[in-house]
Amino acid sequence: MDISWQAVSERYQPYLQLNFVITLVIIASPLVAAQFIEPLQPLLPAWYWLLAGWFVLLLFLLGFIAPRRYQYTGFAATEVAIMLRRGALWRSQRGVPLNRIQHVEIKESWLERQFGICQLCIYTAGSGGADIRIPGLPPQLAEPLKQQLLHTIAAEQLLEQNDD
């Protein structure tokens, strides 16, 4: 079977970059604050080493991880399954058979809303580990895809009821 992968929105990359910055600021804040607590000062490296490490990590995340994650993230909808591929360093491809989908929803965080993107969350029967979240979709693409999946689910359930 030939899979036709669709890319996510180009706004997903700057979203990832800003998300990394916000996360690193939140993580770095207690370390910076701890520099001013005298009993902790001997246990921590000097502030300039923390700043240098944070800067190197930030450059790595912004310049390497975010573009690669954006580049490789994609999805495909076939007649039998919906598939997701993602990753930057470790790549994965997952698929969910359409007959296992229980419900579908669109989620947006406040930051995603600022970038005009959302996530399509697909929940399956059985274990929660089989659920799929397709990130970085523009709402005008996510909504029709959601409706298509819901229509497929309804048609599948109707066929099952008629077979009984």
N, CA, C and O of each residue as an XYZ file, in Angstrom:
656
protein
N       0.842     -1.173      0.000
C       0.000      0.000      0.000
C       0.890      1.242      0.000
O       1.795      1.379      0.823
N       0.617      2.120     -0.922
C       1.374      3.369     -1.015
C       0.705      4.421     -0.135
O      -0.479      4.719     -0.294
N       1.476      4.975      0.787
C       0.931      5.953      1.732
C       1.285      7.356      1.258
O       2.446      7.656      0.979
N       0.282      8.201      1.173
C       0.476      9.590      0.771
C       0.472     10.460      2.038
O      -0.591     10.797      2.559
N       1.651     10.816      2.521
C       1.780     11.590      3.752
C       1.465     13.050      3.497
O       1.873     13.619      2.484
N       0.736     13.652      4.424
C       0.438     15.082      4.367
C       1.234     15.781      5.456
O       1.303     15.305      6.590
N       1.824     16.896      5.112
C       2.599     17.672      6.086
C       1.659     18.478      6.973
O       0.527     18.778      6.595
N       2.149     18.821      8.152
C       1.389     19.705      9.040
C       1.668     21.151      8.637
O       2.487     21.410      7.755
N       0.991     22.074      9.281
C       1.131     23.492      8.961
C       2.559     23.985      9.203
O       3.227     23.542     10.137
N       3.013     24.901      8.355
C       4.345     25.485      8.540
C       4.430     26.305      9.830
O       5.525     26.608     10.304
N       3.278     26.660     10.395
C       3.269     27.396     11.668
C       3.605     26.502     12.857
O       3.802     26.991     13.970
N       3.671     25.192     12.622
C       4.012     24.250     13.686
C       5.466     24.426     14.145
O       5.755     24.272     15.332
N       6.378     24.743     13.230
C       7.787     24.920     13.606
C       7.997     26.106     14.547
O       8.616     25.921     15.595
N       7.516     27.318     14.235
C       7.693     28.411     15.205
C       6.953     28.157     16.516
O       7.392     28.603     17.576
N       5.822     27.435     16.444
C       5.122     27.053     17.674
C       6.031     26.183     18.538
O       6.144     26.411     19.742
N       6.676     25.191     17.933
C       7.597     24.326     18.679
C       8.740     25.139     19.284
O       9.123     24.926     20.434
N       9.276     26.061     18.507
C      10.402     26.861     18.985
C       9.997     27.711     20.184
O      10.721     27.756     21.179
N       8.863     28.377     20.105
C       8.412     29.193     21.231
C       8.065     28.318     22.432
O       8.320     28.698     23.575
N       7.491     27.164     22.178
C       7.170     26.235     23.251
C       8.442     25.782     23.979
O       8.445     25.666     25.205
N       9.519     25.525     23.228
C      10.801     25.169     23.843
C      11.337     26.308     24.702
O      11.830     26.076     25.806
N      11.242     27.540     24.198
C      11.724     28.693     24.959
C      10.948     28.828     26.277
O      11.545     29.004     27.339
N       9.639     28.745     26.200
C       8.813     28.869     27.407
C       9.154     27.766     28.400
O       9.290     28.031     29.594
N       9.291     26.544     27.925
C       9.630     25.420     28.807
C      10.986     25.629     29.472
O      11.130     25.391     30.672
N      11.972     26.067     28.713
C      13.300     26.282     29.288
C      13.315     27.436     30.284
O      14.038     27.382     31.279
N      12.536     28.464     30.034
C      12.452     29.572     30.996
C      11.837     29.079     32.298
O      12.297     29.437     33.382
N      10.806     28.265     32.194
C      10.168     27.726     33.398
C      11.136     26.826     34.165
O      11.187     26.875     35.394
N      11.898     26.011     33.451
C      12.861     25.128     34.102
C      14.023     25.920     34.697
O      14.495     25.598     35.787
N      14.485     26.947     33.997
C      15.647     27.707     34.445
C      15.328     28.656     35.594
O      16.221     29.001     36.368
N      14.085     29.082     35.718
C      13.725     30.059     36.752
C      14.094     29.623     38.166
O      14.686     30.424     38.890
N      13.781     28.397     38.605
C      14.187     28.003     39.963
C      15.709     27.951     40.140
O      16.219     28.237     41.224
N      16.436     27.583     39.073
C      17.893     27.549     39.178
C      18.472     28.950     39.331
O      19.423     29.163     40.083
N      17.896     29.883     38.620
C      18.350     31.278     38.743
C      18.000     31.804     40.130
O      18.815     32.464     40.775
N      16.795     31.512     40.579
C      16.386     31.969     41.912
C      17.250     31.334     42.998
O      17.556     31.981     43.999
N      17.643     30.082     42.810
C      18.471     29.389     43.806
C      19.854     30.017     43.923
O      20.522     29.855     44.944
N      20.286     30.724     42.902
C      21.591     31.392     42.961
C      21.625     32.456     44.059
O      22.696     32.810     44.551
N      20.463     32.959     44.435
C      20.394     34.020     45.431
C      20.131     33.494     46.840
O      20.025     34.282     47.780
N      20.025     32.188     46.998
C      19.840     31.586     48.317
C      21.200     31.088     48.793
O      21.747     30.137     48.235
N      21.734     31.723     49.808
C      23.108     31.465     50.231
C      23.425     30.008     50.553
O      24.476     29.528     50.131
N      22.568     29.269     51.284
C      22.933     27.878     51.575
C      23.036     26.995     50.320
O      23.721     25.973     50.345
N      22.368     27.376     49.236
C      22.407     26.575     48.009
C      23.547     26.969     47.071
O      23.878     26.206     46.163
N      24.141     28.113     47.264
C      25.157     28.602     46.341
C      26.345     27.653     46.177
O      26.813     27.477     45.053
N      26.858     27.029     47.254
C      27.976     26.104     47.037
C      27.581     24.842     46.255
O      28.447     24.190     45.672
N      26.321     24.498     46.235
C      25.878     23.281     45.556
C      25.645     23.473     44.060
O      25.608     22.505     43.301
N      25.489     24.712     43.648
C      25.181     25.008     42.254
C      26.395     25.567     41.529
O      27.237     26.223     42.142
N      26.492     25.311     40.222
C      27.562     25.962     39.459
C      27.291     27.466     39.375
O      26.180     27.927     39.636
N      28.303     28.200     39.014
C      28.171     29.653     38.899
C      27.097     29.984     37.853
O      26.869     29.219     36.916
N      26.449     31.128     38.032
C      25.337     31.515     37.177
C      25.714     31.559     35.704
O      24.893     31.249     34.841
N      26.969     31.949     35.412
C      27.358     32.062     34.012
C      27.477     30.682     33.355
O      27.280     30.565     32.145
N      27.797     29.634     34.130
C      27.808     28.276     33.567
C      26.375     27.801     33.298
O      26.105     27.154     32.286
N      25.480     28.128     34.203
C      24.074     27.786     33.981
C      23.538     28.493     32.734
O      22.839     27.892     31.918
N      23.875     29.766     32.603
C      23.424     30.538     31.453
C      24.016     29.982     30.153
O      23.322     29.880     29.142
N      25.288     29.629     30.188
C      25.934     29.065     28.991
C      25.299     27.728     28.607
O      25.039     27.478     27.430
N      25.051     26.876     29.591
C      24.415     25.584     29.313
C      23.008     25.760     28.772
O      22.597     25.064     27.843
N      22.267     26.702     29.364
C      20.908     26.966     28.915
C      20.922     27.478     27.473
O      20.086     27.082     26.662
N      21.868     28.353     27.161
C      21.962     28.923     25.819
C      22.300     27.836     24.778
O      21.713     27.814     23.696
N      23.234     26.948     25.103
C      23.594     25.861     24.185
C      22.397     24.939     23.963
O      22.107     24.554     22.831
N      21.706     24.590     25.043
C      20.514     23.746     24.928
C      19.440     24.443     24.096
O      18.793     23.807     23.264
N      19.251     25.717     24.310
C      18.259     26.474     23.547
C      18.608     26.490     22.058
O      17.731     26.284     21.218
N      19.873     26.732     21.724
C      20.287     26.721     20.315
C      20.043     25.351     19.680
O      19.605     25.257     18.534
N      20.329     24.298     20.435
C      20.113     22.937     19.929
C      18.632     22.687     19.667
O      18.265     22.156     18.619
N      17.787     23.068     20.612
C      16.353     22.844     20.454
C      15.767     23.686     19.321
O      14.986     23.190     18.510
N      16.150     24.962     19.275
C      15.585     25.865     18.267
C      16.138     25.612     16.867
O      15.407     25.684     15.879
N      17.426     25.317     16.791
C      18.067     25.191     15.490
C      18.077     23.796     14.909
O      18.226     23.637     13.697
N      17.920     22.770     15.750
C      18.020     21.406     15.250
C      16.745     20.593     15.487
O      16.176     20.042     14.545
N      16.298     20.519     16.736
C      15.175     19.642     17.075
C      13.863     20.141     16.463
O      13.162     19.372     15.806
N      13.525     21.412     16.668
C      12.241     21.931     16.166
C      12.113     21.801     14.643
O      11.082     21.325     14.169
N      13.121     22.207     13.861
C      12.971     22.045     12.406
C      12.858     20.580     11.969
O      12.098     20.260     11.055
N      13.612     19.697     12.622
C      13.542     18.278     12.251
C      12.203     17.663     12.652
O      11.640     16.858     11.910
N      11.694     18.040     13.820
C      10.394     17.501     14.240
C       9.312     17.978     13.279
O       8.453     17.197     12.869
N       9.352     19.255     12.919
C       8.375     19.781     11.966
C       8.483     19.064     10.622
O       7.474     18.666     10.040
N       9.696     18.904     10.143
C       9.941     18.307      8.834
C       9.407     16.878      8.760
O       8.884     16.470      7.723
N       9.530     16.125      9.828
C       9.151     14.721      9.775
C       7.707     14.474     10.212
O       7.175     13.399      9.936
N       7.062     15.411     10.873
C       5.694     15.192     11.341
C       4.732     15.233     10.165
O       4.740     16.169      9.365
N       3.909     14.208     10.077
C       2.924     14.134      9.010
C       1.869     13.097      9.340
O       1.999     12.336     10.298
N       0.832     13.082      8.536
C      -0.245     12.125      8.746
C      -0.752     11.652      7.400
O      -0.536     12.285      6.366
N      -1.439     10.506      7.446
C      -2.033      9.954      6.235
C      -3.334      9.275      6.609
O      -3.418      8.582      7.623
N      -4.334      9.474      5.796
C      -5.613      8.804      5.985
C      -5.814      7.866      4.804
O      -5.883      8.302      3.655
N      -5.908      6.572      5.100
C      -6.150      5.578      4.059
C      -7.570      5.041      4.213
O      -8.329      5.518      5.057
N      -7.924      4.062      3.408
C      -9.254      3.475      3.485
C      -9.449      2.679      4.769
O     -10.579      2.493      5.220
N      -8.356      2.211      5.355
C      -8.463      1.324      6.511
C      -7.875      1.891      7.800
O      -8.149      1.370      8.882
N      -7.080      2.938      7.704
C      -6.406      3.436      8.913
C      -6.055      4.913      8.772
O      -6.032      5.472      7.675
N      -5.789      5.512      9.906
C      -5.191      6.848      9.927
C      -3.828      6.685     10.556
O      -3.684      5.997     11.566
N      -2.827      7.313      9.967
C      -1.448      7.102     10.396
C      -0.791      8.420     10.757
O      -1.135      9.477     10.226
N       0.158      8.333     11.667
C       0.926      9.491     12.130
C       2.387      9.123     12.132
O       2.762      8.040     12.581
N       3.210     10.013     11.636
C       4.659      9.852     11.765
C       5.189     11.103     12.431
O       4.725     12.208     12.150
N       6.151     10.933     13.304
C       6.738     12.071     13.993
C       8.090     11.696     14.550
O       8.478     10.528     14.570
N       8.801     12.718     15.004
C      10.100     12.482     15.609
C      11.104     13.497     15.140
O      10.904     14.189     14.142
N      12.182     13.573     15.875
C      13.306     14.420     15.492
C      14.555     13.562     15.532
O      15.221     13.371     14.514
N      14.865     13.058     16.685
C      15.983     12.122     16.822
C      15.489     10.680     16.714
O      16.082      9.862     16.012
N      14.412     10.384     17.406
C      13.795      9.060     17.364
C      12.498      9.201     16.596
O      11.613      9.960     16.990
N      12.389      8.485     15.520
C      11.213      8.605     14.664
C      10.291      7.418     14.865
O      10.728      6.299     15.137
N       9.018      7.691     14.725
C       8.037      6.614     14.858
C       6.903      6.827     13.865
O       6.609      7.948     13.449
N       6.284      5.722     13.504
C       5.090      5.744     12.670
C       4.050      4.877     13.368
O       4.316      3.736     13.746
N       2.875      5.439     13.528
C       1.785      4.710     14.183
C       0.555      4.787     13.317
O       0.324      5.765     12.605
N      -0.224      3.738     13.394
C      -1.468      3.708     12.655
C      -2.586      3.175     13.526
O      -2.368      2.321     14.385
N      -3.770      3.680     13.300
C      -4.954      3.217     14.014
C      -5.973      2.774     12.969
O      -6.349      3.558     12.098
N      -6.421      1.521     13.051
C      -7.483      1.092     12.128
C      -8.756      1.901     12.374
O      -9.112      2.187     13.517
N      -9.422      2.258     11.306
C     -10.625      3.082     11.429
C     -11.713      2.404     12.255
O     -12.494      3.080     12.925
N     -11.770      1.074     12.215
C     -12.810      0.383     12.975
C     -12.533      0.352     14.476
O     -13.384     -0.101     15.242
N     -11.357      0.826     14.918
C     -11.034      0.884     16.343
C     -11.264      2.278     16.931
O     -11.184      2.447     18.147
N     -11.544      3.260     16.106
C     -11.727      4.632     16.582
C     -13.065      4.750     17.308
O     -14.101      4.339     16.787
N     -13.031      5.317     18.520
C     -14.259      5.519     19.284
C     -14.770      6.946     19.167
O     -15.957      7.172     18.930
N     -13.871      7.906     19.335
C     -14.283      9.292     19.120
C     -13.086     10.147     18.741
O     -11.930      9.767     18.926
N     -13.410     11.314     18.205
C     -12.399     12.231     17.669
C     -12.712     13.616     18.196
O     -13.875     14.016     18.255
N     -11.670     14.358     18.585
C     -11.891     15.736     19.028
C     -10.726     16.617     18.604
O      -9.629     16.140     18.314
N     -10.995     17.901     18.577
C      -9.979     18.898     18.243
C      -9.638     19.639     19.528
O     -10.526     20.087     20.252
N      -8.343     19.763     19.805
C      -7.894     20.488     20.993
C      -6.956     21.609     20.564
O      -6.206     21.491     19.595
N      -7.029     22.713     21.332
C      -6.140     23.852     21.102
C      -5.690     24.391     22.454
O      -6.514     24.664     23.327
N      -4.398     24.540     22.620
C      -3.912     25.257     23.796
C      -3.932     26.745     23.460
O      -4.151     27.121     22.308
N      -3.703     27.591     24.462
C      -3.706     29.034     24.175
C      -2.580     29.386     23.215
O      -2.738     30.271     22.374
N      -1.438     28.698     23.332
C      -0.316     28.987     22.447
C      -0.612     28.507     21.024
O      -0.282     29.194     20.057
N      -1.225     27.345     20.894
C      -1.597     26.853     19.571
C      -2.587     27.814     18.901
O      -2.493     28.074     17.702
N      -3.519     28.329     19.674
C      -4.493     29.290     19.121
C      -3.788     30.527     18.571
O      -4.197     31.067     17.544
N      -2.734     30.976     19.245
C      -1.997     32.152     18.776
C      -1.337     31.896     17.425
O      -1.170     32.816     16.624
N      -0.964     30.637     17.178
C      -0.314     30.280     15.917
C      -1.300     29.778     14.873
O      -0.904     29.484     13.745
N      -2.576     29.675     15.228
C      -3.587     29.222     14.279
C      -3.483     27.743     13.949
O      -3.758     27.334     12.821
N      -3.089     26.939     14.929
C      -3.008     25.496     14.730
C      -3.756     24.789     15.854
O      -4.124     25.408     16.852
N      -3.975     23.493     15.684
C      -4.651     22.697     16.702
C      -4.164     21.258     16.600
O      -3.347     20.920     15.744
N      -4.684     20.418     17.494
C      -4.379     18.992     17.481
C      -5.658     18.225     17.194
O      -6.725     18.568     17.704
N      -5.551     17.199     16.386
C      -6.667     16.291     16.174
C      -6.389     15.058     17.020
O      -5.425     14.334     16.771
N      -7.234     14.818     18.021
C      -7.051     13.708     18.956
C      -7.994     12.581     18.563
O      -9.205     12.774     18.458
N      -7.422     11.410     18.349
C      -8.181     10.246     17.929
C      -8.079      9.207     19.035
O      -6.991      8.725     19.349
N      -9.224      8.867     19.622
C      -9.270      7.925     20.737
C      -9.791      6.589     20.242
O     -10.753      6.518     19.476
N      -9.130      5.527     20.700
C      -9.455      4.193     20.215
C     -10.058      3.326     21.308
O      -9.975      3.634     22.497
N     -10.666      2.235     20.869
C     -11.158      1.237     21.815
C      -9.947      0.481     22.362
O      -8.968      0.255     21.651
N     -10.029      0.104     23.605
C      -8.919     -0.638     24.195
C      -8.004      0.265     24.978
O      -8.453      1.159     25.695
N      -6.728      0.030     24.838
C      -5.758      0.745     25.670
C      -5.586      2.186     25.225
O      -5.751      2.514     24.050
N      -5.249      3.045     26.185
C      -5.014      4.458     25.890
C      -3.739      4.681     25.111
O      -3.558      5.742     24.514
N      -2.841      3.690     25.104
C      -1.581      3.821     24.384
C      -1.752      3.808     22.876
O      -0.821      4.140     22.143
N      -2.924      3.431     22.408
C      -3.165      3.377     20.967
C      -3.750      4.682     20.431
O      -3.937      4.821     19.222
N      -4.041      5.638     21.313
C      -4.588      6.921     20.877
C      -3.543      7.688     20.076
O      -2.340      7.514     20.272
N      -4.019      8.535     19.177
C      -3.118      9.338     18.336
C      -3.512     10.802     18.441
O      -4.695     11.143     18.438
N      -2.506     11.664     18.534
C      -2.707     13.119     18.483
C      -1.896     13.653     17.306
O      -0.670     13.541     17.275
N      -2.596     14.228     16.349
C      -1.914     14.815     15.194
C      -1.752     16.302     15.476
O      -2.737     17.040     15.483
N      -0.506     16.755     15.714
C      -0.288     18.160     16.063
C      -0.118     19.038     14.822
O       0.102     18.545     13.715
N      -0.226     20.345     15.038
C       0.133     21.309     14.007
C      -0.806     21.401     12.821
O      -0.389     21.782     11.728
N      -2.072     21.056     13.024
C      -3.021     21.147     11.922
C      -3.744     22.491     11.944
O      -4.139     22.958     13.013
N      -3.922     23.111     10.797
C      -4.773     24.302     10.772
C      -6.217     23.865     11.001
O      -6.617     22.808     10.514
N      -7.012     24.655     11.733
C      -8.399     24.259     12.010
C      -9.219     23.965     10.757
O     -10.095     23.102     10.785
N      -8.947     24.668      9.662
C      -9.707     24.437      8.433
C      -9.381     23.084      7.789
O     -10.121     22.636      6.913
N      -8.302     22.431      8.199
C      -8.002     21.071      7.762
C      -8.454     20.054      8.804
O      -8.927     18.972      8.454
N      -8.311     20.396     10.087
C      -8.652     19.467     11.166
C     -10.149     19.185     11.212
O     -10.549     18.041     11.427
N     -10.971     20.190     11.015
C     -12.428     19.997     11.111
C     -12.968     19.050     10.040
O     -13.716     18.133     10.381
N     -12.624     19.229      8.755
C     -13.106     18.259      7.755
C     -12.574     16.837      7.992
O     -13.285     15.859      7.760
N     -11.333     16.730      8.449
C     -10.776     15.417      8.748
C     -11.531     14.761      9.903
O     -11.809     13.562      9.872
N     -11.856     15.550     10.911
C     -12.653     15.049     12.032
C     -14.021     14.581     11.543
O     -14.473     13.496     11.910
N     -14.676     15.387     10.723
C     -15.995     15.026     10.200
C     -15.925     13.757      9.344
O     -16.817     12.911      9.413
N     -14.875     13.628      8.545
C     -14.695     12.435      7.716
C     -14.535     11.195      8.595
O     -15.129     10.154      8.316
N     -13.733     11.306      9.655
C     -13.543     10.171     10.558
C     -14.836      9.828     11.287
O     -15.169      8.652     11.432
N     -15.561     10.833     11.744
C     -16.834     10.575     12.427
C     -17.841      9.916     11.484
O     -18.588      9.025     11.888
N     -17.855     10.356     10.233
C     -18.744      9.747      9.245
C     -18.364      8.284      9.019
O     -19.237      7.422      8.916
N     -17.076      8.006      8.944
C     -16.600      6.636      8.762
C     -16.965      5.767      9.953
O     -17.381      4.620      9.788
N     -16.808      6.316     11.162
C     -17.171      5.580     12.377
C     -18.663      5.257     12.373
O     -19.057      4.129     12.671
N     -19.492      6.244     12.036
C     -20.942      6.040     12.014
C     -21.328      4.996     10.968
O     -22.181      4.148     11.229
N     -20.712      5.048      9.797
C     -21.018      4.074      8.742
C     -20.597      2.674      9.180
O     -21.306      1.701      8.921
N     -19.462      2.572      9.832
C     -18.981      1.275     10.343
C     -19.930      0.707     11.373
O     -20.235     -0.486     11.352
N     -20.397      1.549     12.272
C     -21.339      1.087     13.312
C     -22.682      0.681     12.694
O     -23.312     -0.272     13.152
N     -23.114      1.394     11.670
C     -24.355      1.058     10.995
C     -24.244     -0.301     10.312
O     -25.180     -1.099     10.355
N     -23.100     -0.564      9.683
C     -22.877     -1.859      9.050
C     -22.883     -2.987     10.076
O     -23.431     -4.060      9.824
N     -22.266     -2.737     11.244
C     -22.244     -3.743     12.306
C     -23.654     -4.026     12.813
O     -23.995     -5.180     13.075
N     -24.474     -2.995     12.955
C     -25.843     -3.176     13.432
C     -26.684     -3.964     12.424
O     -27.515     -4.788     12.806
N     -26.461     -3.705     11.144
C     -27.213     -4.407     10.107
C     -26.795     -5.872     10.005
O     -27.605     -6.724      9.638
N     -25.537     -6.167     10.327
C     -25.056     -7.543     10.308
C     -25.646     -8.357     11.441
O     -25.784     -9.575     11.327
N     -25.996     -7.691     12.540
C     -26.559     -8.410     13.684
C     -27.985     -8.707     13.440
O     -28.644     -9.310     14.287
